[in-house]
Amino acid sequence: MAATDIARQVGEGCRTLPLAGHVGFDSLPDQLVNKSVGQGFCFNILCVGETGLGKSTLMDTLFNTKFEGEPATHTQPGVQLRSNTYDLQESNVGLKLTIVSTVGFGDQINKEDSYKPIVEFIDAQFEAYLQEELKIRRVLHTYHDSRIHACLYFIAPTGHSLKSLDLVTMKKLDSKVNIIPIIGKSDTISKSELTKFKIKITSELVSNGVQIYQFPTDDESVAEINGTMNAHLPFAVIGSTEEVKIGNKMMKARQYPWGTVQVENEAHCDFVKLREMLIRVNMEDLREQTHTRHYELYRRCKLEEMGFKDTDPDNKPFSLQETYEAKRNEFLGELQKKEEEMRQMFVQRVKEKEAELKEAEKELHEKFDRLKKLHQDEKKKLEDKKKSLDDEIHAFKQRKTAAELLQAQGPQAGGTQTLKRDKEKKNNPWLCTE
């Protein structure tokens, strides 16, 4: 019997029984609270928006502290994500807060791919958690969860409509993270313009199919306040760390020549609403939604890409071991097929190479024969020429010898004729007179 069938039978056989007295497992919630407080909590916020919309100031105002960070410029060549983690303590509760800011978002002339670094960053955090989850020895209780729990999307207070960059980016992110749209620096437009702007933003989000985070209304304890706050989205916020004395109290506010805007005055902005919804009421739901909805979607798609399924072709339960074995056999079959294809390809290439080598060898032999014949012809010509030269040299030597012999005989013949002439002169004196 398969393990899945046994588990199903155990679940179906569950009965409800009364207790005869106090047992004590009603203290489990207290145990969980004490354990959670001891371990601490983590919360990760992604701030997306153009440079200069007050993202850093709002974070300082939300958590009532001063986070370290350098102001971003408008000269970034591309979108960069800057992540900073801080350990915060309030009463006996510890919070590991990670703030991720999008430096340079919307500052480029070509904004077509501005959303890609953000999507890649979110997927990278999901992948890191999935790899930790798939390890044989897991340490999830001490693992720093870097998955993004909330995305505060800052909208420029133009008073007209959403930019195409905002719509495209939120559409790409809505299936990966909990998006809470907020209007930054909302004190730059009037109340009437702000009301129309909120309606316009909500209408454009609905018409373009962008799914933003809705505060849960299934819990009776927070259903009323969450239902009311859902109607106030997007929140129009103002951030400030400067305290101004108003009456007898020091309050966070922004001073202008025409008056003072109080950050925590709900008549001036929605900062208090945002703080209540994000931190004091729905922080745990944001963490839960990230794990049960967005991460599960990423995990399911990733495992399906790897070939894992829950059911077989007959729609019957499929265990992980069976899936692994089936995938392993499939992989081995593909491996053997590729190995056979590579072997045949190798044999074919060897044959082609042998044919090329034989052809090259044949060409070399023919070339060698041509060169050999040419060499023999040249050698024969040289030998003939040498023989001709030798004959010429021999004839020249013979002529030289004959010439030298004639030269040697010439002076001797001349001396004999002179003596004969002198003797004739003596015998004939008339020759002298002549």
C-alpha positions in Angstrom: 0.0 0.0 0.0 1.4 3.4 -1.0 2.2 5.9 1.7 -0.3 8.4 0.2 -3.1 5.9 0.6 -2.2 5.3 4.2 -2.2 9.0 5.0 -5.5 9.4 3.3 -7.1 6.6 5.3 -5.6 8.1 8.6 -7.2 11.5 7.7 -10.6 10.0 6.9 -10.7 8.0 10.2 -10.4 11.1 12.4 -13.1 11.4 15.1 -13.9 14.2 17.6 -13.8 13.2 21.3 -14.7 15.1 24.4 -12.2 15.6 27.2 -12.9 14.5 30.8 -10.7 17.2 32.3 -8.0 19.8 31.6 -5.1 18.5 29.6 -3.0 21.6 28.9 -2.5 21.8 25.2 -4.5 25.1 25.2 -1.2 26.7 26.1 0.2 26.0 22.6 -0.5 29.6 21.4 1.5 30.9 24.3 4.3 28.5 23.6 4.3 29.6 19.9 4.4 33.3 21.0 7.3 32.7 23.3 9.2 30.7 20.8 8.6 33.3 18.0 9.6 36.1 20.3 12.8 34.3 21.2 13.7 33.6 17.6 12.7 37.1 16.4 11.1 38.1 13.1 12.2 39.2 9.7 10.4 41.6 7.3 11.6 42.6 3.9 10.4 45.7 2.1 11.0 46.6 -1.6 10.7 50.3 -2.4 10.1 50.9 -6.1 9.8 54.3 -7.6 11.6 57.1 -9.5 14.4 59.0 -7.9 13.3 61.9 -5.7 9.9 60.6 -4.6 10.9 60.4 -0.9 11.4 56.6 -0.5 14.3 56.8 2.0 12.6 59.6 4.0 9.4 57.5 4.2 11.3 54.5 5.5 13.0 56.6 8.2 9.6 58.0 9.2 7.8 54.6 9.2 10.3 53.0 11.6 11.1 56.2 13.6 14.8 56.0 13.0 17.6 57.1 10.7 18.7 54.4 8.2 22.1 54.8 6.7 22.2 55.4 3.0 23.6 57.6 0.3 21.2 59.7 -1.7 20.8 58.5 -5.3 21.5 60.6 -8.3 19.8 60.8 -11.7 22.9 59.7 -13.6 22.7 55.9 -13.1 23.3 54.0 -16.4 20.8 51.3 -15.3 18.5 50.1 -12.5 20.4 48.8 -9.5 19.0 47.2 -6.4 20.6 48.2 -3.1 19.8 46.0 -0.1 20.4 46.9 3.5 19.6 44.8 6.6 19.1 46.3 10.1 18.4 44.7 13.5 15.6 46.6 15.3 14.3 46.1 18.8 11.0 47.3 20.3 10.2 46.1 23.8 11.2 42.5 23.8 10.5 41.9 20.1 13.4 41.8 17.7 12.9 42.5 14.0 15.5 41.9 11.2 14.4 44.5 8.7 15.7 44.5 5.1 15.0 47.5 2.9 15.7 47.1 -0.8 15.7 50.3 -2.9 15.7 50.6 -6.7 18.5 53.0 -7.5 18.1 54.7 -10.9 14.6 53.5 -11.6 13.0 55.6 -14.3 16.0 57.8 -14.9 17.0 56.3 -18.3 15.9 57.5 -21.7 15.0 54.0 -22.7 12.9 52.6 -19.9 11.7 49.5 -21.7 13.7 47.0 -19.5 13.7 48.9 -16.3 11.5 46.3 -14.6 13.8 43.3 -15.4 16.4 43.8 -12.6 13.6 44.0 -10.1 12.0 40.8 -11.3 15.3 39.0 -11.4 16.1 40.1 -7.8 12.8 38.8 -6.5 13.2 35.5 -8.4 16.7 35.2 -7.0 15.4 35.4 -3.4 12.8 32.8 -4.2 15.4 30.5 -5.8 17.8 30.9 -2.8 14.9 29.8 -0.4 14.0 26.9 -2.7 17.5 25.7 -2.9 17.7 25.8 0.9 14.4 24.0 1.2 15.5 21.2 -1.2 18.7 20.5 0.7 19.0 17.2 2.5 20.1 18.9 5.7 18.0 22.0 6.0 18.4 24.8 8.5 15.3 26.8 7.7 14.8 27.8 11.4 18.1 29.8 11.3 18.0 30.7 7.6 17.7 34.4 6.9 14.6 34.7 4.7 15.3 37.3 2.1 12.1 37.0 0.1 10.3 40.3 -0.4 7.2 40.5 1.8 5.9 43.9 0.7 6.5 46.2 -2.3 5.8 49.8 -1.7 5.3 51.2 -5.2 5.8 55.0 -5.2 3.7 56.9 -7.8 4.7 60.4 -8.9 2.1 63.0 -7.8 1.4 64.2 -11.3 -2.4 64.4 -10.8 -3.1 63.0 -14.2 -2.6 59.3 -14.7 -0.2 56.5 -14.2 2.9 56.4 -16.5 3.3 53.5 -18.8 6.5 52.5 -16.9 4.4 52.2 -13.7 1.7 50.0 -15.3 4.3 47.7 -17.0 6.3 47.3 -13.9 3.4 46.6 -11.6 2.0 44.1 -14.1 5.3 42.2 -14.1 5.5 42.2 -10.3 1.9 41.5 -9.2 2.3 37.7 -9.4 5.6 37.8 -7.4 5.1 40.2 -4.6 2.5 42.0 -2.5 2.2 45.5 -4.2 1.0 48.4 -2.1 0.7 51.5 -4.3 1.4 54.8 -2.6 1.5 58.4 -3.9 4.8 60.0 -2.8 5.1 63.6 -1.8 1.4 64.0 -2.0 1.5 67.5 -0.4 2.5 68.9 -3.9 -1.1 68.6 -5.2 -4.4 69.8 -3.9 -7.0 67.7 -2.1 -9.4 67.8 -4.9 -6.7 66.8 -7.4 -5.5 64.1 -5.1 -9.0 62.5 -4.8 -9.4 62.5 -8.6 -5.9 61.1 -9.0 -6.7 58.2 -6.6 -9.8 57.3 -8.6 -7.9 57.5 -11.9 -5.1 55.3 -10.5 -7.6 52.7 -9.3 -9.4 52.7 -12.6 -6.3 52.2 -14.6 -5.0 49.4 -12.4 -8.3 47.5 -12.8 -8.6 48.1 -16.5 -5.0 46.8 -17.0 -5.5 43.8 -14.8 -2.9 44.7 -12.2 -3.5 42.8 -9.0 -2.4 44.9 -6.0 -2.4 43.6 -2.4 -5.8 43.7 -0.7 -5.8 43.8 3.1 -7.5 40.6 4.3 -11.1 40.7 5.5 -11.5 37.0 6.4 -10.4 37.6 10.0 -13.3 39.1 12.0 -10.9 41.0 14.3 -9.5 43.1 11.5 -12.2 42.7 8.8 -13.8 46.1 9.4 -10.6 48.2 9.4 -9.1 46.3 6.5 -12.2 46.7 4.4 -12.2 50.4 5.1 -8.6 50.8 4.3 -8.9 48.9 1.0 -11.1 51.7 -0.2 -8.4 54.3 0.6 -5.8 52.7 -1.7 -3.5 54.1 -3.0 -2.3 55.8 0.1 -1.1 59.4 -0.3 1.8 59.8 2.0 4.3 62.4 3.2 7.6 61.6 5.0 9.7 63.7 7.3 12.1 63.2 10.2 12.0 66.8 11.3 10.1 67.6 14.4 8.2 70.9 14.7 6.5 72.3 17.8 2.8 72.5 17.2 0.9 73.7 20.2 2.6 72.0 23.2 3.8 68.9 21.3 6.7 68.1 19.0 5.4 66.5 15.9 6.9 65.2 12.6 6.0 67.8 10.0 7.1 69.6 6.9 7.2 73.4 7.0 6.4 75.5 4.0 6.0 79.3 3.5 2.3 78.8 3.4 2.0 76.6 6.4 2.9 73.2 8.1 2.0 69.7 6.9 1.8 67.2 9.7 2.9 63.7 8.8 0.7 62.0 11.4 -2.3 64.1 10.8 -4.8 62.0 8.9 -6.4 65.1 7.5 -3.1 66.0 5.8 -2.0 62.6 4.5 -2.4 58.8 4.7 0.8 58.1 6.5 -0.9 56.8 9.7 -3.1 54.5 7.6 -0.1 53.1 5.8 1.8 52.5 9.1 -1.3 50.8 10.6 -1.9 48.5 7.6 1.8 47.7 6.9 3.2 47.3 10.3 0.7 47.1 13.1 -2.1 45.1 11.5 -1.1 43.1 8.4 2.7 42.5 8.7 2.2 38.8 9.5 -0.4 38.4 6.7 2.1 40.0 4.2 4.7 37.4 5.3 2.1 34.6 5.0 0.9 35.7 1.6 4.5 35.8 0.4 5.1 32.2 1.4 1.7 30.6 0.6 0.9 32.5 -2.6 3.9 34.0 -4.4 6.6 31.6 -3.3 4.3 28.6 -3.9 3.6 29.8 -7.4 7.3 30.2 -8.1 8.1 26.8 -6.5 5.3 25.0 -8.4 6.4 26.5 -11.8 10.1 25.6 -11.0 9.3 22.0 -10.0 7.1 21.6 -13.1 9.9 22.8 -15.2 12.1 20.1 -13.6 9.5 17.5 -14.5 7.8 16.9 -11.1 4.0 16.4 -11.0 1.4 15.7 -8.4 -0.7 13.2 -10.5 0.0 10.7 -13.3 -1.7 10.8 -16.7 -4.6 8.9 -15.1 -5.1 11.7 -12.5 -3.9 9.5 -9.7 -1.6 10.7 -6.9 2.0 10.6 -7.9 4.6 10.3 -5.1 7.9 12.3 -5.2 9.9 9.0 -5.4 7.9 7.8 -8.4 8.3 11.2 -10.1 12.0 11.0 -9.4 12.3 7.5 -10.8 10.3 8.3 -13.9 12.3 11.5 -14.5 15.5 9.5 -13.9 14.5 6.8 -16.4 13.5 9.5 -18.8 16.8 11.2 -18.3 18.8 8.0 -18.7 16.9 7.2 -21.9 17.6 10.6 -23.3 21.2 10.3 -22.2 21.6 6.9 -24.0 19.9 8.4 -27.1 22.2 11.3 -27.1 25.2 9.0 -26.5 24.1 6.9 -29.5 23.7 10.0 -31.6 27.1 11.3 -30.6 28.7 7.9 -31.3 27.1 7.8 -34.8 28.1 11.3 -35.3 31.7 10.5 -34.2 31.8 7.5 -36.5 30.5 9.6 -39.4 33.0 12.3 -38.7 35.8 9.7 -38.5 34.8 8.3 -41.9 34.6 11.8 -43.4 38.0 12.6 -41.9 39.5 9.3 -43.2 38.1 10.1 -46.7 39.6 13.6 -46.5 43.0 12.2 -45.4 42.9 9.6 -48.2 42.1 12.3 -50.7 44.9 14.5 -49.3 47.3 11.6 -49.4 46.3 10.9 -53.0 46.9 14.5 -53.9 50.3 14.4 -52.1 51.3 11.3 -54.0 50.3 12.9 -57.3 52.1 16.1 -56.4 55.2 14.0 -55.4 55.1 12.2 -58.7 54.9 15.4 -60.6 57.7 16.9 -58.7 59.8 13.8 -59.1 59.3 13.8 -62.9 60.0 17.5 -63.0 63.2 16.9 -61.0 64.3 14.1 -63.3 63.6 16.3 -66.4 65.6 19.1 -64.9 68.4 16.7 -63.9 68.6 15.4 -67.5 68.7 18.9 -68.9 71.5 19.8 -66.5 73.4 16.6 -67.4 73.0 17.4 -71.1 74.1 20.9 -70.6 77.0 19.7 -68.5 78.1 17.3 -71.3 77.8 20.1 -73.8 79.9 22.4 -71.6 82.5 19.6 -71.1 82.7 19.1 -74.9 83.1 22.8 -75.4 85.8 22.9 -72.8 87.6 19.9 -74.4 87.5 21.5 -77.8 88.7 24.8 -76.3 91.6 23.1 -74.7 92.6 21.4 -77.9 92.4 24.7 -79.8 94.5 26.3 -77.1 97.1 23.6 -77.2 97.3 24.0 -81.0 97.6 27.7 -80.7 100.4 27.4 -78.2 102.2 25.0 -80.4 102.0 27.3 -83.4 103.2 30.2 -81.3 106.2 28.1 -80.2 107.1 27.1 -83.8 106.7 30.7 -85.1 109.9 32.4 -83.7 112.2 29.4 -84.8 111.0 29.6 -88.4 111.7 33.4 -88.5 115.3 33.1 -87.3 116.1 30.5 -90.0 114.8 32.8 -92.8 116.9 35.8 -91.5 120.2 33.8 -91.6 119.4 32.6 -95.1 118.8 36.2 -96.2 122.1 37.4 -94.7 124.0 34.6 -96.5 122.4 35.6 -99.8 123.4 39.2 -99.3 127.0 38.2 -98.8 127.1 36.1 -102.0 125.3 38.8 -104.1 126.6 42.4 -103.3 124.1 43.9 -105.7 121.4 43.1 -103.3 122.9 45.4 -100.7 122.9 48.3 -103.3 119.3 47.8 -103.8 
